[in-house]
Amino acid sequence: MNFFKLIIIIFISANVLKADCLAMYNAYYTYGIGFDFIDYVFGEDNCCDEFPVPLCSDD
């Protein structure tokens, strides 16, 4: 039973991290909402991998 709880906790925490990246991704494309590029690219999790924006490219 403890293994099942551990799996649930890992799954929920992974979804919370993705939700934060998704919120920042939506802020990039929404007028009037602040977008923190430094946090998006260099934060705890690099959101450019899952939700790329034009500023993330190496060009």
PyMOL Python script that loads the backbone (N, CA, C, O; Angstrom):
from pymol import cmd

cmd.read_pdbstr("""\
ATOM      1  N   MET A   1       0.817  -1.193   0.000  1.00  0.00           N
ATOM      2  CA  MET A   1       0.000   0.000   0.000  1.00  0.00           C
ATOM      3  C   MET A   1       0.867   1.265   0.000  1.00  0.00           C
ATOM      4  O   MET A   1       0.494   2.265  -0.614  1.00  0.00           O
ATOM      5  N   ASN A   2       2.008   1.234   0.676  1.00  0.00           N
ATOM      6  CA  ASN A   2       2.896   2.395   0.710  1.00  0.00           C
ATOM      7  C   ASN A   2       3.472   2.703  -0.664  1.00  0.00           C
ATOM      8  O   ASN A   2       3.678   3.866  -1.013  1.00  0.00           O
ATOM      9  N   PHE A   3       3.730   1.660  -1.438  1.00  0.00           N
ATOM     10  CA  PHE A   3       4.245   1.855  -2.792  1.00  0.00           C
ATOM     11  C   PHE A   3       3.221   2.592  -3.649  1.00  0.00           C
ATOM     12  O   PHE A   3       3.585   3.464  -4.438  1.00  0.00           O
ATOM     13  N   PHE A   4       1.955   2.250  -3.499  1.00  0.00           N
ATOM     14  CA  PHE A   4       0.887   2.906  -4.245  1.00  0.00           C
ATOM     15  C   PHE A   4       0.812   4.393  -3.882  1.00  0.00           C
ATOM     16  O   PHE A   4       0.638   5.235  -4.763  1.00  0.00           O
ATOM     17  N   LYS A   5       0.942   4.720  -2.597  1.00  0.00           N
ATOM     18  CA  LYS A   5       0.922   6.121  -2.161  1.00  0.00           C
ATOM     19  C   LYS A   5       2.112   6.886  -2.734  1.00  0.00           C
ATOM     20  O   LYS A   5       1.982   8.049  -3.116  1.00  0.00           O
ATOM     21  N   LEU A   6       3.261   6.238  -2.791  1.00  0.00           N
ATOM     22  CA  LEU A   6       4.448   6.872  -3.353  1.00  0.00           C
ATOM     23  C   LEU A   6       4.252   7.193  -4.832  1.00  0.00           C
ATOM     24  O   LEU A   6       4.625   8.272  -5.291  1.00  0.00           O
ATOM     25  N   ILE A   7       3.676   6.269  -5.564  1.00  0.00           N
ATOM     26  CA  ILE A   7       3.404   6.497  -6.993  1.00  0.00           C
ATOM     27  C   ILE A   7       2.445   7.671  -7.169  1.00  0.00           C
ATOM     28  O   ILE A   7       2.651   8.510  -8.046  1.00  0.00           O
ATOM     29  N   ILE A   8       1.417   7.737  -6.358  1.00  0.00           N
ATOM     30  CA  ILE A   8       0.450   8.835  -6.443  1.00  0.00           C
ATOM     31  C   ILE A   8       1.126  10.177  -6.148  1.00  0.00           C
ATOM     32  O   ILE A   8       0.873  11.158  -6.847  1.00  0.00           O
ATOM     33  N   ILE A   9       1.966  10.232  -5.142  1.00  0.00           N
ATOM     34  CA  ILE A   9       2.658  11.477  -4.782  1.00  0.00           C
ATOM     35  C   ILE A   9       3.591  11.926  -5.905  1.00  0.00           C
ATOM     36  O   ILE A   9       3.651  13.116  -6.215  1.00  0.00           O
ATOM     37  N   ILE A  10       4.305  11.011  -6.504  1.00  0.00           N
ATOM     38  CA  ILE A  10       5.205  11.351  -7.613  1.00  0.00           C
ATOM     39  C   ILE A  10       4.409  11.869  -8.804  1.00  0.00           C
ATOM     40  O   ILE A  10       4.802  12.848  -9.439  1.00  0.00           O
ATOM     41  N   PHE A  11       3.305  11.222  -9.105  1.00  0.00           N
ATOM     42  CA  PHE A  11       2.471  11.632 -10.233  1.00  0.00           C
ATOM     43  C   PHE A  11       1.910  13.040 -10.015  1.00  0.00           C
ATOM     44  O   PHE A  11       1.921  13.861 -10.932  1.00  0.00           O
ATOM     45  N   ILE A  12       1.427  13.314  -8.823  1.00  0.00           N
ATOM     46  CA  ILE A  12       0.851  14.627  -8.526  1.00  0.00           C
ATOM     47  C   ILE A  12       1.924  15.714  -8.566  1.00  0.00           C
ATOM     48  O   ILE A  12       1.682  16.796  -9.103  1.00  0.00           O
ATOM     49  N   SER A  13       3.094  15.446  -8.011  1.00  0.00           N
ATOM     50  CA  SER A  13       4.153  16.462  -8.020  1.00  0.00           C
ATOM     51  C   SER A  13       4.633  16.749  -9.442  1.00  0.00           C
ATOM     52  O   SER A  13       4.961  17.893  -9.757  1.00  0.00           O
ATOM     53  N   ALA A  14       4.679  15.747 -10.292  1.00  0.00           N
ATOM     54  CA  ALA A  14       5.081  15.969 -11.688  1.00  0.00           C
ATOM     55  C   ALA A  14       4.056  16.831 -12.405  1.00  0.00           C
ATOM     56  O   ALA A  14       4.425  17.681 -13.214  1.00  0.00           O
ATOM     57  N   ASN A  15       2.786  16.628 -12.126  1.00  0.00           N
ATOM     58  CA  ASN A  15       1.748  17.434 -12.760  1.00  0.00           C
ATOM     59  C   ASN A  15       1.768  18.871 -12.272  1.00  0.00           C
ATOM     60  O   ASN A  15       1.448  19.780 -13.038  1.00  0.00           O
ATOM     61  N   VAL A  16       2.130  19.100 -11.029  1.00  0.00           N
ATOM     62  CA  VAL A  16       2.219  20.466 -10.507  1.00  0.00           C
ATOM     63  C   VAL A  16       3.336  21.220 -11.210  1.00  0.00           C
ATOM     64  O   VAL A  16       3.161  22.389 -11.554  1.00  0.00           O
ATOM     65  N   LEU A  17       4.482  20.581 -11.433  1.00  0.00           N
ATOM     66  CA  LEU A  17       5.580  21.236 -12.139  1.00  0.00           C
ATOM     67  C   LEU A  17       5.190  21.566 -13.568  1.00  0.00           C
ATOM     68  O   LEU A  17       5.520  22.644 -14.063  1.00  0.00           O
ATOM     69  N   LYS A  18       4.495  20.659 -14.240  1.00  0.00           N
ATOM     70  CA  LYS A  18       4.053  20.929 -15.605  1.00  0.00           C
ATOM     71  C   LYS A  18       3.024  22.044 -15.631  1.00  0.00           C
ATOM     72  O   LYS A  18       2.995  22.833 -16.576  1.00  0.00           O
ATOM     73  N   ALA A  19       2.179  22.125 -14.613  1.00  0.00           N
ATOM     74  CA  ALA A  19       1.167  23.175 -14.563  1.00  0.00           C
ATOM     75  C   ALA A  19       1.818  24.542 -14.437  1.00  0.00           C
ATOM     76  O   ALA A  19       1.328  25.512 -15.016  1.00  0.00           O
ATOM     77  N   ASP A  20       2.921  24.640 -13.686  1.00  0.00           N
ATOM     78  CA  ASP A  20       3.629  25.905 -13.546  1.00  0.00           C
ATOM     79  C   ASP A  20       4.208  26.334 -14.892  1.00  0.00           C
ATOM     80  O   ASP A  20       4.114  27.505 -15.259  1.00  0.00           O
ATOM     81  N   CYS A  21       4.799  25.407 -15.622  1.00  0.00           N
ATOM     82  CA  CYS A  21       5.326  25.727 -16.950  1.00  0.00           C
ATOM     83  C   CYS A  21       4.194  26.103 -17.896  1.00  0.00           C
ATOM     84  O   CYS A  21       4.338  27.017 -18.709  1.00  0.00           O
ATOM     85  N   LEU A  22       3.086  25.412 -17.794  1.00  0.00           N
ATOM     86  CA  LEU A  22       1.945  25.715 -18.649  1.00  0.00           C
ATOM     87  C   LEU A  22       1.402  27.106 -18.350  1.00  0.00           C
ATOM     88  O   LEU A  22       1.020  27.831 -19.269  1.00  0.00           O
ATOM     89  N   ALA A  23       1.364  27.485 -17.087  1.00  0.00           N
ATOM     90  CA  ALA A  23       0.890  28.823 -16.720  1.00  0.00           C
ATOM     91  C   ALA A  23       1.821  29.895 -17.279  1.00  0.00           C
ATOM     92  O   ALA A  23       1.355  30.918 -17.780  1.00  0.00           O
ATOM     93  N   MET A  24       3.130  29.671 -17.199  1.00  0.00           N
ATOM     94  CA  MET A  24       4.077  30.646 -17.753  1.00  0.00           C
ATOM     95  C   MET A  24       3.992  30.678 -19.275  1.00  0.00           C
ATOM     96  O   MET A  24       4.135  31.742 -19.878  1.00  0.00           O
ATOM     97  N   TYR A  25       3.759  29.525 -19.903  1.00  0.00           N
ATOM     98  CA  TYR A  25       3.599  29.462 -21.360  1.00  0.00           C
ATOM     99  C   TYR A  25       2.374  30.271 -21.785  1.00  0.00           C
ATOM    100  O   TYR A  25       2.429  31.021 -22.759  1.00  0.00           O
ATOM    101  N   ASN A  26       1.278  30.118 -21.060  1.00  0.00           N
ATOM    102  CA  ASN A  26       0.072  30.889 -21.360  1.00  0.00           C
ATOM    103  C   ASN A  26       0.296  32.374 -21.120  1.00  0.00           C
ATOM    104  O   ASN A  26      -0.251  33.202 -21.849  1.00  0.00           O
ATOM    105  N   ALA A  27       1.088  32.729 -20.114  1.00  0.00           N
ATOM    106  CA  ALA A  27       1.381  34.137 -19.841  1.00  0.00           C
ATOM    107  C   ALA A  27       2.172  34.757 -20.988  1.00  0.00           C
ATOM    108  O   ALA A  27       2.013  35.944 -21.274  1.00  0.00           O
ATOM    109  N   TYR A  28       3.012  33.978 -21.642  1.00  0.00           N
ATOM    110  CA  TYR A  28       3.798  34.496 -22.768  1.00  0.00           C
ATOM    111  C   TYR A  28       2.884  34.932 -23.915  1.00  0.00           C
ATOM    112  O   TYR A  28       3.127  35.956 -24.553  1.00  0.00           O
ATOM    113  N   TYR A  29       1.833  34.152 -24.171  1.00  0.00           N
ATOM    114  CA  TYR A  29       0.949  34.434 -25.296  1.00  0.00           C
ATOM    115  C   TYR A  29      -0.282  35.253 -24.918  1.00  0.00           C
ATOM    116  O   TYR A  29      -1.136  35.493 -25.772  1.00  0.00           O
ATOM    117  N   THR A  30      -0.397  35.687 -23.672  1.00  0.00           N
ATOM    118  CA  THR A  30      -1.541  36.482 -23.237  1.00  0.00           C
ATOM    119  C   THR A  30      -1.091  37.916 -23.003  1.00  0.00           C
ATOM    120  O   THR A  30      -0.148  38.169 -22.253  1.00  0.00           O
ATOM    121  N   TYR A  31      -1.768  38.841 -23.645  1.00  0.00           N
ATOM    122  CA  TYR A  31      -1.435  40.264 -23.510  1.00  0.00           C
ATOM    123  C   TYR A  31      -1.799  40.753 -22.111  1.00  0.00           C
ATOM    124  O   TYR A  31      -2.876  40.446 -21.600  1.00  0.00           O
ATOM    125  N   GLY A  32      -0.913  41.501 -21.507  1.00  0.00           N
ATOM    126  CA  GLY A  32      -1.193  42.119 -20.223  1.00  0.00           C
ATOM    127  C   GLY A  32      -0.777  41.304 -19.013  1.00  0.00           C
ATOM    128  O   GLY A  32      -0.934  41.765 -17.882  1.00  0.00           O
ATOM    129  N   ILE A  33      -0.252  40.110 -19.221  1.00  0.00           N
ATOM    130  CA  ILE A  33       0.217  39.285 -18.106  1.00  0.00           C
ATOM    131  C   ILE A  33       1.739  39.272 -18.151  1.00  0.00           C
ATOM    132  O   ILE A  33       2.330  39.077 -19.213  1.00  0.00           O
ATOM    133  N   GLY A  34       2.367  39.477 -17.014  1.00  0.00           N
ATOM    134  CA  GLY A  34       3.829  39.505 -16.951  1.00  0.00           C
ATOM    135  C   GLY A  34       4.437  38.143 -17.259  1.00  0.00           C
ATOM    136  O   GLY A  34       3.937  37.112 -16.810  1.00  0.00           O
ATOM    137  N   PHE A  35       5.508  38.151 -18.020  1.00  0.00           N
ATOM    138  CA  PHE A  35       6.207  36.921 -18.388  1.00  0.00           C
ATOM    139  C   PHE A  35       7.654  37.040 -17.936  1.00  0.00           C
ATOM    140  O   PHE A  35       8.357  37.963 -18.346  1.00  0.00           O
ATOM    141  N   ASP A  36       8.101  36.123 -17.103  1.00  0.00           N
ATOM    142  CA  ASP A  36       9.470  36.134 -16.588  1.00  0.00           C
ATOM    143  C   ASP A  36      10.304  35.140 -17.396  1.00  0.00           C
ATOM    144  O   ASP A  36      10.303  33.942 -17.114  1.00  0.00           O
ATOM    145  N   PHE A  37      11.015  35.650 -18.400  1.00  0.00           N
ATOM    146  CA  PHE A  37      11.792  34.784 -19.290  1.00  0.00           C
ATOM    147  C   PHE A  37      12.912  34.061 -18.551  1.00  0.00           C
ATOM    148  O   PHE A  37      13.177  32.891 -18.828  1.00  0.00           O
ATOM    149  N   ILE A  38      13.568  34.735 -17.621  1.00  0.00           N
ATOM    150  CA  ILE A  38      14.683  34.127 -16.879  1.00  0.00           C
ATOM    151  C   ILE A  38      14.195  32.911 -16.094  1.00  0.00           C
ATOM    152  O   ILE A  38      14.843  31.864 -16.100  1.00  0.00           O
ATOM    153  N   ASP A  39      13.065  33.049 -15.426  1.00  0.00           N
ATOM    154  CA  ASP A  39      12.507  31.925 -14.663  1.00  0.00           C
ATOM    155  C   ASP A  39      12.045  30.821 -15.601  1.00  0.00           C
ATOM    156  O   ASP A  39      12.158  29.640 -15.270  1.00  0.00           O
ATOM    157  N   TYR A  40      11.524  31.191 -16.773  1.00  0.00           N
ATOM    158  CA  TYR A  40      11.026  30.205 -17.736  1.00  0.00           C
ATOM    159  C   TYR A  40      12.159  29.332 -18.270  1.00  0.00           C
ATOM    160  O   TYR A  40      12.002  28.119 -18.403  1.00  0.00           O
ATOM    161  N   VAL A  41      13.286  29.942 -18.571  1.00  0.00           N
ATOM    162  CA  VAL A  41      14.401  29.209 -19.175  1.00  0.00           C
ATOM    163  C   VAL A  41      15.361  28.651 -18.132  1.00  0.00           C
ATOM    164  O   VAL A  41      15.798  27.506 -18.244  1.00  0.00           O
ATOM    165  N   PHE A  42      15.689  29.444 -17.126  1.00  0.00           N
ATOM    166  CA  PHE A  42      16.720  29.044 -16.171  1.00  0.00           C
ATOM    167  C   PHE A  42      16.175  28.702 -14.790  1.00  0.00           C
ATOM    168  O   PHE A  42      16.950  28.585 -13.841  1.00  0.00           O
ATOM    169  N   GLY A  43      14.865  28.539 -14.655  1.00  0.00           N
ATOM    170  CA  GLY A  43      14.269  28.228 -13.356  1.00  0.00           C
ATOM    171  C   GLY A  43      14.562  26.796 -12.925  1.00  0.00           C
ATOM    172  O   GLY A  43      15.439  26.137 -13.484  1.00  0.00           O
ATOM    173  N   GLU A  44      13.822  26.322 -11.930  1.00  0.00           N
ATOM    174  CA  GLU A  44      14.037  24.976 -11.401  1.00  0.00           C
ATOM    175  C   GLU A  44      13.902  23.914 -12.489  1.00  0.00           C
ATOM    176  O   GLU A  44      14.680  22.962 -12.543  1.00  0.00           O
ATOM    177  N   ASP A  45      12.917  24.090 -13.344  1.00  0.00           N
ATOM    178  CA  ASP A  45      12.752  23.168 -14.465  1.00  0.00           C
ATOM    179  C   ASP A  45      12.727  23.991 -15.747  1.00  0.00           C
ATOM    180  O   ASP A  45      12.019  24.994 -15.835  1.00  0.00           O
ATOM    181  N   ASN A  46      13.489  23.571 -16.725  1.00  0.00           N
ATOM    182  CA  ASN A  46      13.572  24.287 -17.991  1.00  0.00           C
ATOM    183  C   ASN A  46      12.289  24.042 -18.771  1.00  0.00           C
ATOM    184  O   ASN A  46      12.075  22.949 -19.295  1.00  0.00           O
ATOM    185  N   CYS A  47      11.446  25.048 -18.847  1.00  0.00           N
ATOM    186  CA  CYS A  47      10.152  24.902 -19.507  1.00  0.00           C
ATOM    187  C   CYS A  47      10.268  24.886 -21.028  1.00  0.00           C
ATOM    188  O   CYS A  47       9.320  24.500 -21.711  1.00  0.00           O
ATOM    189  N   CYS A  48      11.412  25.298 -21.568  1.00  0.00           N
ATOM    190  CA  CYS A  48      11.590  25.312 -23.022  1.00  0.00           C
ATOM    191  C   CYS A  48      11.545  23.905 -23.612  1.00  0.00           C
ATOM    192  O   CYS A  48      11.216  23.734 -24.786  1.00  0.00           O
ATOM    193  N   ASP A  49      11.871  22.905 -22.808  1.00  0.00           N
ATOM    194  CA  ASP A  49      11.854  21.535 -23.313  1.00  0.00           C
ATOM    195  C   ASP A  49      10.442  21.066 -23.630  1.00  0.00           C
ATOM    196  O   ASP A  49      10.222  20.420 -24.655  1.00  0.00           O
ATOM    197  N   GLU A  50       9.487  21.381 -22.766  1.00  0.00           N
ATOM    198  CA  GLU A  50       8.123  20.900 -22.950  1.00  0.00           C
ATOM    199  C   GLU A  50       7.224  21.906 -23.648  1.00  0.00           C
ATOM    200  O   GLU A  50       6.340  21.518 -24.411  1.00  0.00           O
ATOM    201  N   PHE A  51       7.438  23.196 -23.397  1.00  0.00           N
ATOM    202  CA  PHE A  51       6.608  24.249 -23.973  1.00  0.00           C
ATOM    203  C   PHE A  51       7.508  25.293 -24.626  1.00  0.00           C
ATOM    204  O   PHE A  51       7.737  26.349 -24.036  1.00  0.00           O
ATOM    205  N   PRO A  52       8.024  25.032 -25.826  1.00  0.00           N
ATOM    206  CA  PRO A  52       8.948  25.987 -26.452  1.00  0.00           C
ATOM    207  C   PRO A  52       8.237  27.264 -26.912  1.00  0.00           C
ATOM    208  O   PRO A  52       7.125  27.218 -27.437  1.00  0.00           O
ATOM    209  N   VAL A  53       8.890  28.378 -26.707  1.00  0.00           N
ATOM    210  CA  VAL A  53       8.442  29.672 -27.219  1.00  0.00           C
ATOM    211  C   VAL A  53       9.545  30.173 -28.146  1.00  0.00           C
ATOM    212  O   VAL A  53      10.669  29.677 -28.075  1.00  0.00           O
ATOM    213  N   PRO A  54       9.255  31.142 -29.011  1.00  0.00           N
ATOM    214  CA  PRO A  54      10.274  31.603 -29.965  1.00  0.00           C
ATOM    215  C   PRO A  54      11.572  32.083 -29.316  1.00  0.00           C
ATOM    216  O   PRO A  54      12.629  31.995 -29.941  1.00  0.00           O
ATOM    217  N   LEU A  55      11.525  32.580 -28.104  1.00  0.00           N
ATOM    218  CA  LEU A  55      12.734  33.064 -27.440  1.00  0.00           C
ATOM    219  C   LEU A  55      13.648  31.934 -26.985  1.00  0.00           C
ATOM    220  O   LEU A  55      14.801  32.187 -26.635  1.00  0.00           O
ATOM    221  N   CYS A  56      13.169  30.708 -26.980  1.00  0.00           N
ATOM    222  CA  CYS A  56      13.958  29.569 -26.500  1.00  0.00           C
ATOM    223  C   CYS A  56      14.932  29.026 -27.539  1.00  0.00           C
ATOM    224  O   CYS A  56      15.840  28.271 -27.192  1.00  0.00           O
ATOM    225  N   SER A  57      14.764  29.390 -28.786  1.00  0.00           N
ATOM    226  CA  SER A  57      15.613  28.818 -29.831  1.00  0.00           C
ATOM    227  C   SER A  57      17.040  29.332 -29.711  1.00  0.00           C
ATOM    228  O   SER A  57      17.284  30.385 -29.123  1.00  0.00           O
ATOM    229  N   ASP A  58      17.964  28.593 -30.263  1.00  0.00           N
ATOM    230  CA  ASP A  58      19.382  28.948 -30.201  1.00  0.00           C
ATOM    231  C   ASP A  58      19.796  29.913 -31.299  1.00  0.00           C
ATOM    232  O   ASP A  58      20.943  30.359 -31.324  1.00  0.00           O
ATOM    233  N   ASP A  59      18.900  30.239 -32.193  1.00  0.00           N
ATOM    234  CA  ASP A  59      19.233  31.100 -33.337  1.00  0.00           C
ATOM    235  C   ASP A  59      19.509  32.514 -32.926  1.00  0.00           C
ATOM    236  O   ASP A  59      19.802  33.357 -33.774  1.00  0.00           O
TER     237      ASP A  59
END
""", "prot")
cmd.dss("prot")
cmd.show_as("cartoon", "prot")
cmd.util.cbc("prot")
cmd.orient("prot")
